[in-house]
């Protein structure tokens, strides 16, 4: 399998295959201080088998021995994964992303800026005590009747669709409290696009301080008034101020429903931010608020209010900003490709370290598939978002060494397409588990003995 995959990658990018060959993997293991014996399941074999499992739709470990024609058991693969350090998977992912970024980042820039999309999601995993303690489960599920669920945070490059960073946190974590962990991947001049869950004074102030621009959907609790010279509420004196007024100071109007205002620092820091770091933020920041309407039939929101640090109206017009925020919906497609197409909605590992390794390999495989899509888009002369993700993944999983990449399926261009989020095929009508399995099993046995 290893030679087949490396040969396939060499057809696209030889520098990508270099990160997955034996010399590089052995060097990374030595740098991590990991010692291993030359055996059938050494670190290189574990890495390649992990990639193959994900490429095959997160197939069962017992299926891998048929795919690679090797007599290895599922138990042996699990033990080998546990021996392999997490740092190896992370180092390979960093190396691949670094190689891709040098050539892929100029593609799809918006007005000269690299545009990044951030969003949160979730995935489930086996019901083990270790995972329950670390991630927790839904509050609606009774003890012993639910599965651990992780809060997933992901950062994508809007121009290429590459996954730049992803990590899992406990389920009951807020997006804003986790966003700080993605800031090291941002660079001056970048534009971060996100929904209202990431919109706060502290977040915008930190991005301004670091030279990063932001285009966020305004939080629903934020009051906006486009009346010139309208009164405002000082958050530091909010208790004595009248309600219903905005907490931003009007500076000047840019256009109809488009203005520059000063957001004033609130009294308390947001969750996940220390008091010292919050105290170091400025007392106010200048931002731009704009509102526009969506007239396309089928969209839930008819009116959108944005806040952005791009206050130069001559360079960044309102239609351009509206078009940029429309691209935020692409992150939903990327997450769907990860969770549904690649079947990352339910992971298989039973420890926290194993889940982290599995998530890292998913990010690695996802980016390898995106490389196939980028190359196909270049050869076929279409936008990368029109290349079929499923077709690219299938080719990467089943390509024969030496065969050139064929033309991949190009999805039809259907802007504004709307589909109901519903399922037509009915599931089996089994009752929901209301007690732990061992208790329900005992009830069945007692009922059988009583009869």
C-alpha positions as CSV (number, residue, x, y, z in Angstrom):
1,X,0.0,0.0,0.0
2,X,2.8,2.4,0.9
3,X,4.5,2.3,-2.5
4,X,1.1,2.6,-4.3
5,X,0.1,5.7,-2.3
6,X,3.5,7.3,-2.7
7,X,3.5,6.7,-6.4
8,X,0.1,8.2,-6.7
9,X,1.2,11.4,-4.8
10,X,4.3,11.6,-7.0
11,X,2.1,11.9,-10.0
12,X,0.8,15.2,-8.4
13,X,3.5,16.6,-6.2
14,X,6.8,14.8,-5.5
15,X,7.4,17.1,-2.5
16,X,4.2,15.8,-0.9
17,X,5.3,12.1,-1.2
18,X,8.5,13.1,0.5
19,X,6.7,13.7,3.8
20,X,5.3,10.1,3.8
21,X,8.4,8.1,2.9
22,X,10.5,6.0,5.3
23,X,13.5,8.4,5.6
24,X,11.3,11.3,6.7
25,X,9.2,9.3,9.1
26,X,12.2,7.7,10.7
27,X,13.8,11.1,11.1
28,X,10.7,12.5,12.7
29,X,10.5,9.6,15.2
30,X,14.1,10.1,16.2
31,X,13.6,13.8,16.7
32,X,10.7,12.9,19.0
33,X,12.9,10.5,21.0
34,X,10.8,7.5,19.9
35,X,12.4,4.1,19.8
36,X,11.1,1.2,17.8
37,X,12.0,-2.1,16.4
38,X,12.0,-3.0,12.8
39,X,8.8,-5.0,12.6
40,X,5.8,-5.5,10.4
41,X,3.9,-2.6,12.0
42,X,6.6,0.0,12.4
43,X,5.7,3.8,12.5
44,X,5.7,4.1,8.7
45,X,3.3,1.1,8.3
46,X,1.1,2.5,11.0
47,X,0.9,5.9,9.3
48,X,0.1,4.4,5.9
49,X,-2.5,2.0,7.3
50,X,-4.2,4.8,9.2
51,X,-4.3,6.9,6.0
52,X,-5.7,3.9,4.0
53,X,-8.4,3.3,6.6
54,X,-9.6,6.9,6.4
55,X,-9.5,6.9,2.6
56,X,-11.7,3.8,2.6
57,X,-14.4,5.7,4.5
58,X,-13.2,4.9,8.0
59,X,-13.4,1.2,7.4
60,X,-13.0,-1.4,10.1
61,X,-9.5,-2.4,11.1
62,X,-10.2,-6.0,10.3
63,X,-10.8,-4.9,6.7
64,X,-7.3,-3.5,6.3
65,X,-5.6,-6.9,6.1
66,X,-7.6,-7.6,2.9
67,X,-6.7,-4.2,1.4
68,X,-2.9,-4.6,1.9
69,X,-2.7,-8.4,1.6
70,X,-1.0,-8.6,5.0
71,X,-1.9,-11.0,7.8
72,X,-2.3,-8.4,10.6
73,X,-5.0,-8.4,13.2
74,X,-7.1,-5.5,14.4
75,X,-5.6,-5.9,17.8
76,X,-2.1,-5.7,16.5
77,X,-2.9,-2.5,14.6
78,X,-4.4,-0.9,17.7
79,X,-1.4,-1.7,19.8
80,X,0.9,-0.4,17.1
81,X,-1.1,2.9,17.0
82,X,-0.8,3.2,20.8
83,X,3.0,2.9,20.5
84,X,3.3,5.4,17.8
85,X,3.7,9.0,19.2
86,X,1.1,11.6,18.5
87,X,3.8,14.0,17.6
88,X,4.6,12.0,14.5
89,X,1.1,12.4,13.0
90,X,1.2,16.1,13.9
91,X,4.6,16.6,12.4
92,X,3.6,14.9,9.1
93,X,0.5,17.1,8.9
94,X,2.5,20.3,9.5
95,X,5.0,19.3,6.9
96,X,2.4,18.6,4.3
97,X,0.5,21.8,5.1
98,X,3.7,23.8,4.9
99,X,4.5,22.4,1.5
100,X,1.0,23.1,0.2
101,X,0.8,26.6,1.6
102,X,3.8,27.9,-0.3
103,X,2.2,27.3,-3.7
104,X,-1.5,27.1,-2.9
105,X,-2.0,30.2,-0.8
106,X,-1.9,32.8,-3.8
107,X,-4.9,31.0,-5.3
108,X,-8.3,32.5,-4.6
109,X,-7.2,35.6,-2.7
110,X,-9.8,38.3,-2.1
111,X,-8.6,41.7,-3.1
112,X,-5.0,40.6,-2.4
113,X,-5.8,39.1,1.0
114,X,-5.6,35.5,2.1
115,X,-9.1,34.7,3.4
116,X,-9.7,32.2,6.2
117,X,-12.9,30.6,7.3
118,X,-13.4,29.5,11.0
119,X,-16.3,27.5,12.4
120,X,-17.2,24.9,15.0
121,X,-18.8,21.5,14.7
122,X,-18.9,18.2,16.6
123,X,-18.3,14.5,16.2
124,X,-19.0,11.4,18.3
125,X,-16.9,8.5,19.5
126,X,-17.1,5.2,21.5
127,X,-18.7,5.3,24.9
128,X,-15.6,4.7,27.1
129,X,-15.0,6.1,30.6
130,X,-11.8,7.9,29.4
131,X,-13.6,9.7,26.6
132,X,-16.7,10.5,28.8
133,X,-14.5,12.2,31.4
134,X,-12.6,14.3,28.9
135,X,-15.3,15.3,26.3
136,X,-18.6,14.7,28.0
137,X,-21.9,14.0,26.4
138,X,-25.2,15.8,25.6
139,X,-27.1,17.0,28.6
140,X,-30.2,15.5,27.1
141,X,-28.8,11.9,27.2
142,X,-29.1,10.0,30.5
143,X,-26.0,8.5,32.1
144,X,-25.0,5.3,30.3
145,X,-27.3,6.0,27.3
146,X,-25.3,8.5,25.3
147,X,-21.9,8.8,23.6
148,X,-19.1,11.2,24.2
149,X,-19.2,14.2,21.8
150,X,-16.3,16.5,21.0
151,X,-16.4,20.1,20.1
152,X,-14.5,20.5,16.8
153,X,-12.8,23.7,15.8
154,X,-11.6,24.1,12.2
155,X,-9.8,26.7,10.2
156,X,-9.9,26.6,6.4
157,X,-8.3,28.5,3.6
158,X,-11.2,29.9,1.6
159,X,-9.2,30.0,-1.7
160,X,-8.1,26.4,-1.7
161,X,-10.3,24.7,0.8
162,X,-7.3,23.3,2.7
163,X,-7.7,22.6,6.4
164,X,-5.1,24.6,8.1
165,X,-5.8,23.6,11.7
166,X,-8.3,21.4,13.6
167,X,-8.6,20.3,17.2
168,X,-11.1,18.7,19.5
169,X,-12.3,20.1,22.9
170,X,-14.9,19.1,25.5
171,X,-18.4,19.3,24.1
172,X,-19.6,22.1,26.4
173,X,-17.0,24.7,25.2
174,X,-18.0,27.9,23.5
175,X,-16.6,28.7,20.1
176,X,-15.3,32.1,21.3
177,X,-13.4,30.4,24.2
178,X,-11.6,28.1,21.7
179,X,-10.9,30.6,18.9
180,X,-7.7,31.9,20.6
181,X,-6.0,28.5,19.9
182,X,-6.3,29.2,16.1
183,X,-4.8,32.7,16.2
184,X,-1.2,31.5,15.8
185,X,-2.1,30.3,12.3
186,X,-3.1,33.8,11.3
187,X,-0.7,36.3,9.7
188,X,-0.9,40.1,9.2
189,X,-3.0,41.0,6.2
190,X,-5.2,37.9,6.5
191,X,-9.0,38.3,6.5
192,X,-10.9,36.1,9.0
193,X,-14.6,35.4,8.1
194,X,-16.9,33.9,10.7
195,X,-20.4,33.8,12.0
196,X,-21.9,35.7,15.0
197,X,-20.5,33.1,17.5
198,X,-17.0,34.7,17.1
199,X,-18.1,38.3,17.2
200,X,-17.0,40.1,20.3
201,X,-15.0,43.2,21.3
202,X,-12.1,41.2,22.6
203,X,-11.8,39.0,19.5
204,X,-11.9,42.0,17.2
205,X,-9.4,44.0,19.3
206,X,-6.9,41.1,19.3
207,X,-7.2,40.7,15.5
208,X,-6.6,44.5,15.1
209,X,-3.6,44.3,17.3
210,X,-2.1,41.5,15.3
211,X,-2.8,43.2,11.9
212,X,-5.5,40.6,10.9
213,X,-8.8,41.8,9.4
214,X,-12.2,40.4,10.3
215,X,-15.6,40.1,8.6
216,X,-18.1,38.8,11.1
217,X,-21.9,38.5,11.3
218,X,-23.0,40.8,14.1
219,X,-24.1,39.1,17.3
220,X,-27.8,39.0,17.7
221,X,-27.6,40.8,21.1
222,X,-25.7,43.7,19.6
223,X,-27.9,46.8,19.0
224,X,-27.1,48.7,15.8
225,X,-28.5,52.1,14.9
226,X,-27.5,53.8,11.6
227,X,-28.9,57.3,12.7
228,X,-26.1,59.9,12.5
229,X,-25.0,61.3,15.9
230,X,-27.4,59.0,17.7
231,X,-26.8,58.6,21.5
232,X,-25.1,55.5,22.8
233,X,-24.5,53.6,26.0
234,X,-21.1,53.4,27.7
235,X,-20.7,49.7,28.7
236,X,-18.7,50.8,31.7
237,X,-21.8,52.7,32.9
238,X,-24.4,50.3,31.5
239,X,-26.3,49.9,34.8
240,X,-27.2,53.6,35.0
241,X,-27.8,54.0,31.2
242,X,-31.2,53.6,29.4
243,X,-31.8,50.4,27.5
244,X,-32.4,50.0,23.8
245,X,-29.4,52.1,22.8
246,X,-26.3,50.8,21.0
247,X,-23.1,50.4,22.9
248,X,-21.0,51.9,20.1
249,X,-20.1,55.5,19.5
250,X,-21.0,56.9,16.1
251,X,-18.1,58.3,14.1
252,X,-19.2,58.9,10.5
253,X,-21.6,57.5,7.9
254,X,-20.2,55.7,4.8
255,X,-23.4,55.1,3.0
256,X,-27.0,53.9,3.5
257,X,-26.9,51.4,6.4
258,X,-23.1,51.7,6.4
259,X,-21.2,53.5,9.1
260,X,-17.9,53.7,11.1
261,X,-18.3,53.4,14.9
262,X,-16.2,53.0,17.9
263,X,-16.8,49.8,19.9
264,X,-16.2,50.5,23.6
265,X,-14.5,47.9,25.8
266,X,-16.9,46.1,28.1
267,X,-16.5,45.6,31.8
268,X,-15.8,41.8,31.9
269,X,-13.6,39.6,29.7
270,X,-15.1,36.9,27.6
271,X,-14.8,33.2,28.6
272,X,-11.4,31.7,28.0
273,X,-9.5,35.1,28.3
274,X,-7.6,36.1,31.4
275,X,-8.1,39.4,33.2
276,X,-4.5,40.6,32.5
277,X,-4.8,39.9,28.8
278,X,-8.2,41.7,28.7
279,X,-6.8,44.7,30.6
280,X,-4.1,45.1,27.9
281,X,-6.7,45.6,25.2
282,X,-7.5,49.2,24.1
283,X,-10.5,51.1,25.5
284,X,-12.1,51.3,22.1
285,X,-11.6,50.1,18.5
286,X,-12.9,51.6,15.2
287,X,-15.0,49.2,13.2
288,X,-17.4,49.3,10.3
289,X,-21.1,48.2,10.6
290,X,-23.1,47.6,7.4
291,X,-26.5,46.0,6.7
292,X,-27.8,44.6,3.4
293,X,-30.7,42.5,2.3
294,X,-30.7,39.1,0.5
295,X,-33.5,38.9,-2.0
296,X,-32.6,35.4,-3.4
297,X,-35.6,33.1,-2.7
298,X,-34.8,30.2,-0.3
299,X,-32.4,31.9,2.1
300,X,-33.5,32.0,5.8
301,X,-32.0,35.4,6.5
302,X,-33.4,38.3,4.6
303,X,-31.3,40.9,6.3
304,X,-27.6,40.6,7.3
305,X,-25.6,42.9,9.5
306,X,-21.8,42.7,9.4
307,X,-19.1,44.2,11.4
308,X,-15.6,44.4,9.9
309,X,-12.2,46.1,10.6
310,X,-12.0,46.9,6.8
311,X,-13.0,50.5,7.2
312,X,-11.6,51.8,3.9
313,X,-14.9,52.1,1.9
314,X,-13.0,53.1,-1.3
315,X,-11.1,49.8,-1.4
316,X,-13.7,47.5,0.3
317,X,-17.1,48.4,-1.0
318,X,-20.3,47.0,0.7
319,X,-21.1,44.7,-2.3
320,X,-17.6,43.2,-2.1
321,X,-17.9,42.6,1.7
322,X,-21.4,41.0,1.2
323,X,-20.0,38.7,-1.5
324,X,-17.1,37.8,0.8
325,X,-19.4,36.9,3.7
326,X,-21.5,34.8,1.3
327,X,-18.4,32.6,0.9
328,X,-18.6,31.8,4.6
329,X,-21.1,29.1,3.7
330,X,-18.3,27.2,2.0
331,X,-17.1,26.1,5.5
332,X,-20.3,24.2,5.9
333,X,-19.5,22.3,2.7
334,X,-16.0,21.5,3.9
335,X,-17.3,20.2,7.3
336,X,-19.8,18.1,5.5
337,X,-17.1,16.6,3.3
338,X,-15.1,15.7,6.5
339,X,-18.0,14.4,8.6
340,X,-20.3,12.8,6.0
341,X,-18.2,12.0,2.9
342,X,-15.2,10.9,4.9
343,X,-17.3,9.6,7.8
344,X,-15.6,11.6,10.5
345,X,-18.9,12.1,12.3
346,X,-18.2,9.0,14.4
347,X,-14.5,8.2,15.3
348,X,-13.4,4.7,16.3
349,X,-10.5,5.2,18.8
350,X,-11.3,4.6,22.4
351,X,-8.7,6.9,24.2
352,X,-8.2,10.7,24.1
353,X,-4.8,10.3,22.5
354,X,-6.2,7.9,19.9
355,X,-9.0,10.3,19.0
356,X,-6.4,13.1,18.6
357,X,-4.3,10.9,16.3
358,X,-7.4,10.0,14.3
359,X,-8.5,13.6,13.9
360,X,-4.9,14.5,12.8
361,X,-5.0,11.7,10.1
362,X,-8.4,12.9,8.9
363,X,-7.0,16.4,8.5
364,X,-4.0,15.0,6.6
365,X,-6.1,12.8,4.2
366,X,-8.6,15.7,3.7
367,X,-5.8,17.9,2.5
368,X,-4.4,15.2,0.2
369,X,-7.8,15.0,-1.4
370,X,-7.9,18.8,-1.8
371,X,-4.5,18.6,-3.6
372,X,-6.1,16.2,-6.1
373,X,-9.0,18.6,-6.5
374,X,-6.6,21.6,-7.0
375,X,-4.6,19.7,-9.6
376,X,-7.8,18.6,-11.4
377,X,-9.2,22.1,-11.4
378,X,-5.9,23.4,-12.9
379,X,-5.9,20.7,-15.7
380,X,-9.6,20.9,-16.5
381,X,-9.9,24.7,-16.3
382,X,-12.7,25.0,-13.7
383,X,-13.0,26.4,-10.2
384,X,-11.8,24.0,-7.5
385,X,-15.1,24.1,-5.7
386,X,-16.8,22.5,-8.8
387,X,-14.5,19.4,-8.7
388,X,-16.3,16.4,-7.0
389,X,-14.7,15.7,-3.6
390,X,-16.1,12.2,-3.7
391,X,-14.5,11.5,-7.1
392,X,-11.2,12.9,-6.0
393,X,-11.1,10.8,-2.9
394,X,-12.0,7.6,-4.8
395,X,-9.2,8.2,-7.3
396,X,-6.7,8.8,-4.6
397,X,-7.7,5.6,-2.8
398,X,-7.7,3.4,-5.9
399,X,-5.2,4.9,-8.3
400,X,-2.8,2.5,-10.0
401,X,0.8,3.6,-10.0
402,X,1.9,4.9,-13.3
403,X,-1.6,5.8,-14.6
404,X,-2.1,9.5,-15.1
405,X,-5.0,11.2,-13.3
406,X,-8.1,11.1,-15.4
407,X,-10.6,14.0,-15.7
408,X,-12.6,14.1,-12.5
409,X,-16.3,14.8,-12.3
410,X,-17.2,18.5,-12.5
411,X,-20.3,19.4,-10.5
412,X,-22.9,21.6,-12.3
413,X,-22.8,25.3,-11.4
414,X,-25.9,25.8,-9.3
415,X,-25.6,29.1,-7.3
416,X,-28.3,29.7,-4.7
417,X,-29.4,26.0,-4.7
418,X,-31.6,25.2,-1.8
419,X,-32.4,21.7,-0.5
420,X,-34.5,20.8,2.6
421,X,-32.5,19.4,5.5
422,X,-34.6,16.3,5.9
423,X,-34.4,12.5,5.3
424,X,-36.8,10.7,3.1
425,X,-35.9,7.1,3.9
426,X,-37.3,6.2,7.3
427,X,-35.0,4.6,9.9
428,X,-35.9,1.4,11.8
429,X,-38.5,2.1,14.5
430,X,-36.5,0.9,17.5
431,X,-37.1,2.6,20.8
432,X,-34.4,4.9,22.3
433,X,-32.3,3.5,25.0
434,X,-33.5,4.9,28.3
435,X,-31.3,2.9,30.7
436,X,-27.7,1.6,30.6
437,X,-27.4,-1.5,28.5
438,X,-26.5,-3.8,31.4
439,X,-29.6,-2.8,33.2
440,X,-31.8,-3.4,30.2
441,X,-30.1,-6.8,29.6
442,X,-30.9,-7.8,33.2
443,X,-34.5,-6.8,32.7
444,X,-34.8,-9.1,29.7
445,X,-33.2,-12.0,31.5
446,X,-35.5,-11.5,34.5
447,X,-38.5,-11.3,32.3
448,X,-37.5,-14.5,30.5
449,X,-37.0,-16.4,33.8
450,X,-40.3,-15.1,35.2
451,X,-42.1,-16.5,32.2
